[in-house]
Amino acid sequence: ALASAREAVSAPGANWDATAVYLILLQMNGLIDEAATYARERVSNPPPDEVLLLTALGEVAATIGDWTRAHSTAMAALSVNPHNTRALIICSVVNYESGNVHESLGNAIHANKVKPRDQMTALQLMKCYNQLADFYSAIAAYNDVKDQGALLPEITAQLGYAYARLDNLDEAIKCYRESLKSGRVSPTAIH
């Protein structure tokens, strides 16, 4: 699929949807630097009504920590579709990383109302609730997604953090160990 997308975006007159799909596929394949370079060099001024493209650009920017670009593209996408859950999560991440935890929580709550039981949304809710010392709400956010099978390792790490702060150390250790089993290191699980 990635090879086909590369071919599509290199063809003369490639449309914006092809570009968005290409950026998404690059991200899915862990080629973030390539996605960021392509976005910077080929899509510096995206059309304001191309929601999929704006969202993909926002996700690339958030992944590399370009909070200004992530926020501006996500807000542009939200100006066209205020219920775009991916753009809401981008805004939530940006606000969280900027220290605006209450705004981040508002974005995550909005995303959760639009698309309940989404793992990225649950993760953002848990991070915000834990930061605000509302550990029972963090556990409740986990409970909404716990039956989905393979969870993001950061979700179980955030659950462990909530349990640790509630002095339930046995559950916290169990959660941290589960998070570390994935092979992807979670900063929360190793603190």
Solvent accessible surface area in square Angstrom, and as a share of the most:
residue,aa,sasa,rsa
1,A,101,0.78
2,L,30,0.15
3,A,75,0.58
4,S,76,0.49
5,A,10,0.08
6,R,91,0.33
7,E,128,0.57
8,A,43,0.33
9,V,13,0.07
10,S,81,0.52
11,A,48,0.37
12,P,136,0.86
13,G,83,0.80
14,A,42,0.32
15,N,93,0.48
16,W,93,0.33
17,D,76,0.39
18,A,23,0.18
19,T,7,0.04
20,A,0,0.00
21,V,67,0.39
22,Y,10,0.04
23,L,0,0.00
24,I,39,0.20
25,L,27,0.14
26,L,0,0.00
27,Q,36,0.16
28,M,143,0.64
29,N,84,0.43
30,G,57,0.55
31,L,65,0.32
32,I,38,0.19
33,D,115,0.60
34,E,61,0.27
35,A,0,0.00
36,A,10,0.08
37,T,48,0.28
38,Y,28,0.11
39,A,7,0.05
40,R,147,0.54
41,E,123,0.55
42,R,139,0.51
43,V,3,0.02
44,S,81,0.52
45,N,133,0.68
46,P,24,0.15
47,P,30,0.19
48,P,102,0.64
49,D,99,0.51
50,E,45,0.20
51,V,33,0.19
52,L,65,0.32
53,L,1,0.01
54,L,4,0.02
55,T,2,0.01
56,A,0,0.00
57,L,2,0.01
58,G,0,0.00
59,E,38,0.17
60,V,3,0.02
61,A,4,0.03
62,A,16,0.12
63,T,79,0.46
64,I,80,0.41
65,G,31,0.30
66,D,57,0.29
67,W,82,0.29
68,T,110,0.64
69,R,55,0.20
70,A,0,0.00
71,H,67,0.30
72,S,62,0.40
73,T,8,0.05
74,A,0,0.00
75,M,92,0.41
76,A,29,0.23
77,A,0,0.00
78,L,19,0.10
79,S,95,0.61
80,V,77,0.44
81,N,61,0.31
82,P,73,0.46
83,H,103,0.46
84,N,19,0.10
85,T,22,0.13
86,R,90,0.33
87,A,0,0.00
88,L,6,0.03
89,I,15,0.08
90,I,7,0.04
91,C,1,0.00
92,S,0,0.00
93,V,29,0.17
94,V,8,0.05
95,N,18,0.09
96,Y,46,0.17
97,E,87,0.39
98,S,76,0.49
99,G,60,0.58
100,N,71,0.36
101,V,18,0.11
102,H,133,0.59
103,E,87,0.39
104,S,0,0.00
105,L,24,0.12
106,G,38,0.37
107,N,21,0.11
108,A,0,0.00
109,I,64,0.33
110,H,57,0.25
111,A,0,0.00
112,N,39,0.20
113,K,156,0.66
114,V,62,0.36
115,K,103,0.44
116,P,85,0.54
117,R,119,0.44
118,D,34,0.18
119,Q,34,0.15
120,M,86,0.38
121,T,0,0.00
122,A,4,0.03
123,L,17,0.08
124,Q,2,0.01
125,L,10,0.05
126,M,0,0.00
127,K,37,0.15
128,C,0,0.00
129,Y,39,0.15
130,N,7,0.04
131,Q,110,0.49
132,L,60,0.30
133,A,61,0.47
134,D,57,0.29
135,F,19,0.08
136,Y,160,0.61
137,S,32,0.21
138,A,0,0.00
139,I,24,0.12
140,A,53,0.41
141,A,6,0.05
142,Y,39,0.15
143,N,67,0.34
144,D,63,0.33
145,V,0,0.00
146,K,93,0.39
147,D,112,0.58
148,Q,65,0.29
149,G,57,0.55
150,A,98,0.76
151,L,34,0.17
152,L,47,0.23
153,P,15,0.09
154,E,33,0.15
155,I,0,0.00
156,T,14,0.08
157,A,0,0.00
158,Q,15,0.07
159,L,9,0.04
160,G,0,0.00
161,Y,70,0.27
162,A,0,0.00
163,Y,43,0.16
164,A,28,0.22
165,R,130,0.48
166,L,54,0.27
167,D,122,0.63
168,N,60,0.31
169,L,106,0.53
170,D,120,0.62
171,E,53,0.24
172,A,2,0.02
173,I,82,0.42
174,K,121,0.51
175,C,10,0.06
176,Y,38,0.15
177,R,159,0.58
178,E,89,0.40
179,S,1,0.00
180,L,76,0.38
181,K,153,0.65
182,S,62,0.40
183,G,64,0.61
184,R,145,0.53
185,V,105,0.60
186,S,4,0.03
187,P,82,0.52
188,T,21,0.12
189,A,10,0.08
190,I,107,0.54
191,H,183,0.82
